[in-house]
């Protein structure tokens, strides 16, 4: 799969290192997620933006359950992209945005990356179920009750946003489906949410 993923730089050694990082037995934040983010960027018309592609490659490059994974991923981008000729500060800034998924309204690149990252929320039922199962496996150390509480809090935070997606293109494609998926999952985690 790694050679099929769009890679915007001539040197493939960094790509191979990132593929190895994304291939560490993660539940959801794996190469399939990276491929989907890159595909969604292309679908939104940003597939040729080098800094956006690199931000996608780096946004979960470090995902180990530890604190500040996005910050550490951004720092990895700063360290490894220094002599590549790309706007390293911009790549790192974009990576940092994926921690909260709330870019400024006039940040077109940030809006596109965040929308592509969250597009899985609008996945068809089988893919959405696989996504949820993958997230659960990443938190296998938590009891079912603790996971349900934490996951429900994340979903409620997302659902409270005026829109899940920031760009008009993403909203038109994914907003309704994503809201339906969130509501269904939240109802399974917190039955009282189904009546609210």
N, C-alpha and C positions, 0 to 999 in steps of 0.2 A: 504494500500500500504506500510506503514512504516515497517511492519514486513516482507515484501517480499524484501526489500532493503538489500543488504549485509552490515552487520555491523561487524567490525573486533574485537570488544572488548567484554569481557564477561559481563560487566555491561551495562545494557540497559537504565539506567536512562538518561545518556548523549544523547543517540540516541533519546529518547523520547523528550528531550528538543530541540534537533536540528530539529526533525520533526515538532515540534510546531513552531519553527522559520521559517521553509520553508513553513509553511501552513498559512501565514498571508494575504492571498488574493492577492498575487502578480500576475502580468499578465503572465510573462514568467519565471522568476527566482523562480520557485515553485518546488514541489516534482516531477513533471514530468521531469523537467530539471535535477534535481539531479539523478533520475533513469536513464535517458539517459546517463549522464556522467559516472555513474557507469557501465552501460552496455557497453559503448564504451571502457572503460578501460579494461573490461574483453575481449572484442573483439580484443583489441590490445595486449592481453596476459599479462596484468598487474592486473588482478582481484584479485590476492592473496597478493598484496603488501599492507601491513597494512598502511604505511604512505601515500601512494597514495590514498587509499580508504578514509582515514580520511581527507586528503586535499580536496577530492571531497566533502565530507560532510560539510566541513567548508568553502569552497571557496566563497559561497554566503550566508552563515549563517546569516549575517547581510546585508540586502539589503533594504534600506529604502529611497532611493533617496538622502540621505545625502552624503557629501564628504567622500572620503577615506573608502568606504565600505569594500574593500578588506583588507585594513590595520586593520580596526576594527575587521573583521572576523579573521584575523591572530592573533590578540591580544586575541580574545575569545578562539582560539585554545590553545594559550600559557597558558591562565588562567585555562582552564578546563581539559587539558590533562596532567597537571603537574605530577600527581602521577599514571599514567597509564602504565608506562614502555615503552612507544613508544618514538621515536625520535621527541620530541615536536618541536625543532628548525627546523627540516626538514619539518614537516607538515606546520608550519607557513611560512617557506620560499616558499614552493610550493604554498600556498594560495596567497601570495603576487605576484607571477608570473602571476596570472590570471588578474591582473589589466591592463597589457599591452600585454599579450600573446606573449612575445618575449624572450623565454629562451635561454640560451647559447647553442651552437651547441653540446657540449659534456654533457649536462645535461639531461640524459635519462629520469629520472622521470619528470622533468619539461616539456620536449617535449611531453611525453605521456599525462600528465594532460592537457596541453594547447590544444593538438589535440582532446582529448575527449571533452573538454569544447566547442570547436568550431565545432564539428562534425554536429551540427544541421544545419550548413550552407549547408550541402549536403543532407538535408532531401528531401523526395519526395514532390511534389507540395502541397498537402493538409497540411502536417505537417509544411512545410516551411511557408505557409500562416498563419497557427495558431501561429507559432513562431513570425512572423512579427506583427500580431494582438496583441499578448501578450506583445511584446516590446512597441507597441504604447500605450496600456492601462497603462503601467507603467509610461508613460510620458503624461498622459491625461491632465495635467495642461498646457501643451504647445499648442499653436495654431498649426494647420495643417502645416502652412508654416514654423514655427520655428522647428517643429519636422522633417519635410522633409529636411531642411537644416542640422540639426544636424545628422540625420540618414545618409544622403548622405555623410557627412564628415567621419563618422565612416566607411562606406562601402568603400569609396575611400582609406582610410588609410589601410584597410585590403587588398583591391585589389592591392595596390602598393607593397605588400610584394612579394618577389620572388616566394614563395610558401605559400599557406594558412596553410598547414600542414607541420610539421617538420619531422616526422618519415616516412620512406619509406612505412611502412604498411598503415598509414593513407593517405598518398598521393595517393597510388594505389587505395584505396577504395573510397576516397571522393573528391580529388582535382578537377576533371573535373566537377562533379555535383555541387560542391560549387561555382566554378567560374561562371557556368551558372546561378545559383540562384542569386548570387551577381549582375551580369550584368543585369538580368531581373529586379530585385528590384531597382537598381540604375537608370535604364531607366525610371521607373515609378516615381521616386523622382526627377530626374534631366534629362529631355528629351534631353538636350544637350550632356549628357554622352553617349547616344545611338549612336551618330555619331562619338565619339572619340575613 
